[in-house]
Amino acid sequence: MPEKLNDLLERLKTQQRMLILAMAEHSGLPAGSMLRQVAELENVIAAVEAVAAEEADRARRA
């Protein structure tokens, strides 16, 4: 995986992890906005992983 994509992926995962751990500190259900942020990050993480896989496939074919 290209280093820039790997760095982005790590930043996204770190942010998502921080949000989830922050939500775990509070009793009750998390706010909808926090849940949306986690879900949005999950979508972006999946997109970055897909681009990384495409780039790796492209590099193998070159």
Biopython code that builds the backbone (N, CA, C, O; Angstrom):
import numpy as np
from Bio.PDB.StructureBuilder import StructureBuilder

atoms = [
    (1, "MET", "N", (0.856, -1.175, 0.000)),
    (1, "MET", "CA", (0.000, 0.000, 0.000)),
    (1, "MET", "C", (0.898, 1.233, 0.000)),
    (1, "MET", "O", (1.840, 1.321, 0.787)),
    (2, "PRO", "N", (0.604, 2.179, -0.881)),
    (2, "PRO", "CA", (1.404, 3.413, -0.886)),
    (2, "PRO", "C", (1.386, 4.075, 0.495)),
    (2, "PRO", "O", (0.373, 4.068, 1.195)),
    (3, "GLU", "N", (2.516, 4.635, 0.858)),
    (3, "GLU", "CA", (2.677, 5.184, 2.209)),
    (3, "GLU", "C", (1.637, 6.261, 2.527)),
    (3, "GLU", "O", (1.127, 6.319, 3.646)),
    (4, "LYS", "N", (1.319, 7.113, 1.548)),
    (4, "LYS", "CA", (0.336, 8.169, 1.800)),
    (4, "LYS", "C", (-1.033, 7.580, 2.130)),
    (4, "LYS", "O", (-1.726, 8.070, 3.022)),
    (5, "LEU", "N", (-1.421, 6.526, 1.409)),
    (5, "LEU", "CA", (-2.701, 5.873, 1.699)),
    (5, "LEU", "C", (-2.664, 5.191, 3.058)),
    (5, "LEU", "O", (-3.643, 5.229, 3.803)),
    (6, "ASN", "N", (-1.551, 4.576, 3.375)),
    (6, "ASN", "CA", (-1.401, 3.913, 4.666)),
    (6, "ASN", "C", (-1.487, 4.928, 5.804)),
    (6, "ASN", "O", (-2.136, 4.668, 6.817)),
    (7, "ASP", "N", (-0.841, 6.075, 5.645)),
    (7, "ASP", "CA", (-0.897, 7.130, 6.660)),
    (7, "ASP", "C", (-2.328, 7.627, 6.846)),
    (7, "ASP", "O", (-2.784, 7.803, 7.976)),
    (8, "LEU", "N", (-3.038, 7.855, 5.739)),
    (8, "LEU", "CA", (-4.422, 8.301, 5.810)),
    (8, "LEU", "C", (-5.277, 7.258, 6.516)),
    (8, "LEU", "O", (-6.094, 7.594, 7.374)),
    (9, "LEU", "N", (-5.092, 6.014, 6.159)),
    (9, "LEU", "CA", (-5.866, 4.937, 6.763)),
    (9, "LEU", "C", (-5.636, 4.882, 8.269)),
    (9, "LEU", "O", (-6.585, 4.718, 9.036)),
    (10, "GLU", "N", (-4.410, 5.015, 8.688)),
    (10, "GLU", "CA", (-4.105, 4.994, 10.120)),
    (10, "GLU", "C", (-4.739, 6.174, 10.843)),
    (10, "GLU", "O", (-5.248, 6.011, 11.952)),
    (11, "ARG", "N", (-4.718, 7.356, 10.240)),
    (11, "ARG", "CA", (-5.342, 8.529, 10.863)),
    (11, "ARG", "C", (-6.847, 8.328, 10.996)),
    (11, "ARG", "O", (-7.429, 8.647, 12.032)),
    (12, "LEU", "N", (-7.471, 7.804, 9.958)),
    (12, "LEU", "CA", (-8.910, 7.564, 10.001)),
    (12, "LEU", "C", (-9.275, 6.537, 11.068)),
    (12, "LEU", "O", (-10.220, 6.736, 11.831)),
    (13, "LYS", "N", (-8.530, 5.450, 11.118)),
    (13, "LYS", "CA", (-8.800, 4.411, 12.107)),
    (13, "LYS", "C", (-8.577, 4.927, 13.526)),
    (13, "LYS", "O", (-9.329, 4.590, 14.440)),
    (14, "THR", "N", (-7.552, 5.738, 13.704)),
    (14, "THR", "CA", (-7.279, 6.318, 15.023)),
    (14, "THR", "C", (-8.430, 7.214, 15.456)),
    (14, "THR", "O", (-8.876, 7.146, 16.601)),
    (15, "GLN", "N", (-8.910, 8.052, 14.549)),
    (15, "GLN", "CA", (-10.026, 8.941, 14.873)),
    (15, "GLN", "C", (-11.276, 8.135, 15.217)),
    (15, "GLN", "O", (-11.978, 8.449, 16.179)),
    (16, "GLN", "N", (-11.549, 7.110, 14.441)),
    (16, "GLN", "CA", (-12.720, 6.272, 14.702)),
    (16, "GLN", "C", (-12.591, 5.586, 16.062)),
    (16, "GLN", "O", (-13.550, 5.543, 16.833)),
    (17, "ARG", "N", (-11.417, 5.056, 16.349)),
    (17, "ARG", "CA", (-11.168, 4.379, 17.626)),
    (17, "ARG", "C", (-11.382, 5.351, 18.791)),
    (17, "ARG", "O", (-11.990, 4.993, 19.800)),
    (18, "MET", "N", (-10.880, 6.581, 18.645)),
    (18, "MET", "CA", (-11.023, 7.582, 19.699)),
    (18, "MET", "C", (-12.505, 7.893, 19.951)),
    (18, "MET", "O", (-12.929, 8.000, 21.102)),
    (19, "LEU", "N", (-13.283, 8.036, 18.885)),
    (19, "LEU", "CA", (-14.714, 8.304, 19.039)),
    (19, "LEU", "C", (-15.421, 7.148, 19.751)),
    (19, "LEU", "O", (-16.240, 7.371, 20.642)),
    (20, "ILE", "N", (-15.107, 5.937, 19.362)),
    (20, "ILE", "CA", (-15.749, 4.765, 19.957)),
    (20, "ILE", "C", (-15.388, 4.656, 21.435)),
    (20, "ILE", "O", (-16.251, 4.383, 22.270)),
    (21, "LEU", "N", (-14.123, 4.868, 21.755)),
    (21, "LEU", "CA", (-13.714, 4.799, 23.155)),
    (21, "LEU", "C", (-14.356, 5.914, 23.972)),
    (21, "LEU", "O", (-14.716, 5.700, 25.129)),
    (22, "ALA", "N", (-14.504, 7.093, 23.391)),
    (22, "ALA", "CA", (-15.167, 8.203, 24.085)),
    (22, "ALA", "C", (-16.633, 7.864, 24.342)),
    (22, "ALA", "O", (-17.161, 8.170, 25.412)),
    (23, "MET", "N", (-17.292, 7.237, 23.373)),
    (23, "MET", "CA", (-18.694, 6.849, 23.553)),
    (23, "MET", "C", (-18.829, 5.797, 24.645)),
    (23, "MET", "O", (-19.820, 5.780, 25.375)),
    (24, "ALA", "N", (-17.844, 4.928, 24.759)),
    (24, "ALA", "CA", (-17.900, 3.856, 25.754)),
    (24, "ALA", "C", (-17.793, 4.396, 27.179)),
    (24, "ALA", "O", (-18.218, 3.734, 28.125)),
    (25, "GLU", "N", (-17.235, 5.578, 27.336)),
    (25, "GLU", "CA", (-17.068, 6.168, 28.660)),
    (25, "GLU", "C", (-18.381, 6.658, 29.258)),
    (25, "GLU", "O", (-18.464, 6.865, 30.469)),
    (26, "HIS", "N", (-19.397, 6.846, 28.441)),
    (26, "HIS", "CA", (-20.668, 7.397, 28.905)),
    (26, "HIS", "C", (-21.731, 6.312, 28.970)),
    (26, "HIS", "O", (-21.773, 5.408, 28.136)),
    (27, "SER", "N", (-22.585, 6.419, 29.972)),
    (27, "SER", "CA", (-23.681, 5.452, 30.067)),
    (27, "SER", "C", (-24.789, 5.875, 29.097)),
    (27, "SER", "O", (-24.879, 7.039, 28.707)),
    (28, "GLY", "N", (-25.592, 4.950, 28.732)),
    (28, "GLY", "CA", (-26.676, 5.234, 27.805)),
    (28, "GLY", "C", (-26.211, 5.164, 26.366)),
    (28, "GLY", "O", (-25.067, 4.819, 26.071)),
    (29, "LEU", "N", (-27.130, 5.501, 25.481)),
    (29, "LEU", "CA", (-26.817, 5.455, 24.055)),
    (29, "LEU", "C", (-26.024, 6.694, 23.642)),
    (29, "LEU", "O", (-26.262, 7.790, 24.149)),
    (30, "PRO", "N", (-25.090, 6.513, 22.727)),
    (30, "PRO", "CA", (-24.338, 7.665, 22.220)),
    (30, "PRO", "C", (-25.241, 8.576, 21.394)),
    (30, "PRO", "O", (-26.272, 8.152, 20.872)),
    (31, "ALA", "N", (-24.838, 9.811, 21.292)),
    (31, "ALA", "CA", (-25.575, 10.773, 20.468)),
    (31, "ALA", "C", (-25.555, 10.321, 19.015)),
    (31, "ALA", "O", (-24.596, 9.710, 18.545)),
    (32, "GLY", "N", (-26.634, 10.635, 18.323)),
    (32, "GLY", "CA", (-26.734, 10.272, 16.915)),
    (32, "GLY", "C", (-25.616, 10.855, 16.084)),
    (32, "GLY", "O", (-25.146, 10.222, 15.139)),
    (33, "SER", "N", (-25.181, 12.070, 16.430)),
    (33, "SER", "CA", (-24.091, 12.699, 15.672)),
    (33, "SER", "C", (-22.789, 11.915, 15.816)),
    (33, "SER", "O", (-22.021, 11.798, 14.860)),
    (34, "MET", "N", (-22.543, 11.380, 17.007)),
    (34, "MET", "CA", (-21.334, 10.567, 17.210)),
    (34, "MET", "C", (-21.422, 9.274, 16.412)),
    (34, "MET", "O", (-20.445, 8.839, 15.802)),
    (35, "LEU", "N", (-22.606, 8.667, 16.423)),
    (35, "LEU", "CA", (-22.792, 7.433, 15.656)),
    (35, "LEU", "C", (-22.595, 7.684, 14.165)),
    (35, "LEU", "O", (-21.989, 6.870, 13.469)),
    (36, "ARG", "N", (-23.107, 8.809, 13.679)),
    (36, "ARG", "CA", (-22.939, 9.151, 12.262)),
    (36, "ARG", "C", (-21.465, 9.355, 11.918)),
    (36, "ARG", "O", (-21.006, 8.936, 10.856)),
    (37, "GLN", "N", (-20.730, 9.998, 12.820)),
    (37, "GLN", "CA", (-19.299, 10.210, 12.567)),
    (37, "GLN", "C", (-18.573, 8.881, 12.455)),
    (37, "GLN", "O", (-17.739, 8.698, 11.567)),
    (38, "VAL", "N", (-18.886, 7.949, 13.354)),
    (38, "VAL", "CA", (-18.249, 6.624, 13.311)),
    (38, "VAL", "C", (-18.609, 5.918, 12.006)),
    (38, "VAL", "O", (-17.747, 5.319, 11.365)),
    (39, "ALA", "N", (-19.878, 5.988, 11.615)),
    (39, "ALA", "CA", (-20.325, 5.338, 10.374)),
    (39, "ALA", "C", (-19.675, 5.977, 9.151)),
    (39, "ALA", "O", (-19.262, 5.279, 8.225)),
    (40, "GLU", "N", (-19.587, 7.298, 9.150)),
    (40, "GLU", "CA", (-18.940, 7.991, 8.027)),
    (40, "GLU", "C", (-17.472, 7.613, 7.933)),
    (40, "GLU", "O", (-16.953, 7.388, 6.840)),
    (41, "LEU", "N", (-16.803, 7.543, 9.080)),
    (41, "LEU", "CA", (-15.403, 7.124, 9.071)),
    (41, "LEU", "C", (-15.275, 5.704, 8.540)),
    (41, "LEU", "O", (-14.348, 5.407, 7.786)),
    (42, "GLU", "N", (-16.187, 4.830, 8.920)),
    (42, "GLU", "CA", (-16.140, 3.443, 8.434)),
    (42, "GLU", "C", (-16.263, 3.401, 6.916)),
    (42, "GLU", "O", (-15.575, 2.620, 6.258)),
    (43, "ASN", "N", (-17.130, 4.232, 6.361)),
    (43, "ASN", "CA", (-17.276, 4.293, 4.907)),
    (43, "ASN", "C", (-16.008, 4.803, 4.238)),
    (43, "ASN", "O", (-15.598, 4.278, 3.203)),
    (44, "VAL", "N", (-15.393, 5.806, 4.812)),
    (44, "VAL", "CA", (-14.165, 6.351, 4.232)),
    (44, "VAL", "C", (-13.030, 5.344, 4.361)),
    (44, "VAL", "O", (-12.225, 5.197, 3.441)),
    (45, "ILE", "N", (-12.959, 4.652, 5.492)),
    (45, "ILE", "CA", (-11.931, 3.620, 5.682)),
    (45, "ILE", "C", (-12.087, 2.543, 4.604)),
    (45, "ILE", "O", (-11.100, 2.118, 4.003)),
    (46, "ALA", "N", (-13.307, 2.110, 4.363)),
    (46, "ALA", "CA", (-13.547, 1.097, 3.324)),
    (46, "ALA", "C", (-13.146, 1.616, 1.952)),
    (46, "ALA", "O", (-12.580, 0.875, 1.149)),
    (47, "ALA", "N", (-13.432, 2.878, 1.678)),
    (47, "ALA", "CA", (-13.069, 3.458, 0.380)),
    (47, "ALA", "C", (-11.555, 3.529, 0.221)),
    (47, "ALA", "O", (-11.032, 3.216, -0.849)),
    (48, "VAL", "N", (-10.853, 3.932, 1.258)),
    (48, "VAL", "CA", (-9.385, 4.011, 1.191)),
    (48, "VAL", "C", (-8.803, 2.617, 0.995)),
    (48, "VAL", "O", (-7.874, 2.437, 0.208)),
    (49, "GLU", "N", (-9.342, 1.634, 1.703)),
    (49, "GLU", "CA", (-8.867, 0.261, 1.538)),
    (49, "GLU", "C", (-9.116, -0.239, 0.114)),
    (49, "GLU", "O", (-8.285, -0.957, -0.441)),
    (50, "ALA", "N", (-10.243, 0.131, -0.478)),
    (50, "ALA", "CA", (-10.540, -0.276, -1.856)),
    (50, "ALA", "C", (-9.567, 0.366, -2.831)),
    (50, "ALA", "O", (-9.083, -0.296, -3.749)),
    (51, "VAL", "N", (-9.277, 1.641, -2.643)),
    (51, "VAL", "CA", (-8.312, 2.315, -3.524)),
    (51, "VAL", "C", (-6.931, 1.696, -3.343)),
    (51, "VAL", "O", (-6.208, 1.503, -4.320)),
    (52, "ALA", "N", (-6.562, 1.387, -2.116)),
    (52, "ALA", "CA", (-5.261, 0.763, -1.870)),
    (52, "ALA", "C", (-5.169, -0.591, -2.567)),
    (52, "ALA", "O", (-4.131, -0.929, -3.136)),
    (53, "ALA", "N", (-6.243, -1.360, -2.524)),
    (53, "ALA", "CA", (-6.257, -2.664, -3.199)),
    (53, "ALA", "C", (-6.148, -2.488, -4.711)),
    (53, "ALA", "O", (-5.448, -3.250, -5.377)),
    (54, "GLU", "N", (-6.836, -1.490, -5.251)),
    (54, "GLU", "CA", (-6.736, -1.208, -6.681)),
    (54, "GLU", "C", (-5.313, -0.807, -7.066)),
    (54, "GLU", "O", (-4.786, -1.252, -8.085)),
    (55, "GLU", "N", (-4.708, 0.028, -6.248)),
    (55, "GLU", "CA", (-3.332, 0.465, -6.521)),
    (55, "GLU", "C", (-2.363, -0.709, -6.449)),
    (55, "GLU", "O", (-1.453, -0.812, -7.271)),
    (56, "ALA", "N", (-2.549, -1.583, -5.484)),
    (56, "ALA", "CA", (-1.680, -2.766, -5.363)),
    (56, "ALA", "C", (-1.853, -3.674, -6.573)),
    (56, "ALA", "O", (-0.873, -4.214, -7.086)),
    (57, "ASP", "N", (-3.081, -3.847, -7.032)),
    (57, "ASP", "CA", (-3.350, -4.665, -8.208)),
    (57, "ASP", "C", (-2.725, -4.035, -9.444)),
    (57, "ASP", "O", (-2.136, -4.728, -10.274)),
    (58, "ARG", "N", (-2.853, -2.739, -9.559)),
    (58, "ARG", "CA", (-2.269, -2.016, -10.690)),
    (58, "ARG", "C", (-0.737, -2.162, -10.677)),
    (58, "ARG", "O", (-0.124, -2.346, -11.729)),
    (59, "ALA", "N", (-0.137, -2.082, -9.515)),
    (59, "ALA", "CA", (1.321, -2.198, -9.394)),
    (59, "ALA", "C", (1.779, -3.618, -9.760)),
    (59, "ALA", "O", (2.828, -3.790, -10.380)),
    (60, "ARG", "N", (0.994, -4.631, -9.377)),
    (60, "ARG", "CA", (1.356, -6.016, -9.721)),
    (60, "ARG", "C", (1.305, -6.264, -11.211)),
    (60, "ARG", "O", (2.089, -7.052, -11.741)),
    (61, "ARG", "N", (0.372, -5.587, -11.903)),
    (61, "ARG", "CA", (0.227, -5.772, -13.348)),
    (61, "ARG", "C", (1.273, -4.996, -14.142)),
    (61, "ARG", "O", (1.521, -5.297, -15.310)),
    (62, "ALA", "N", (1.881, -4.004, -13.511)),
    (62, "ALA", "CA", (2.846, -3.148, -14.234)),
    (62, "ALA", "C", (4.186, -3.828, -14.411)),
    (62, "ALA", "O", (5.101, -3.247, -14.995)),
]
sb = StructureBuilder()
sb.init_structure("model")
sb.init_model(0)
sb.init_chain("A")
sb.init_seg("    ")
for serial, (resi, resn, name, xyz) in enumerate(atoms, 1):
    if name == "N":
        sb.init_residue(resn, " ", resi, " ")
    sb.init_atom(name, np.array(xyz, "f"), 0.0, 1.0, " ", f" {name:<3s}", serial, name[0])
structure = sb.get_structure()
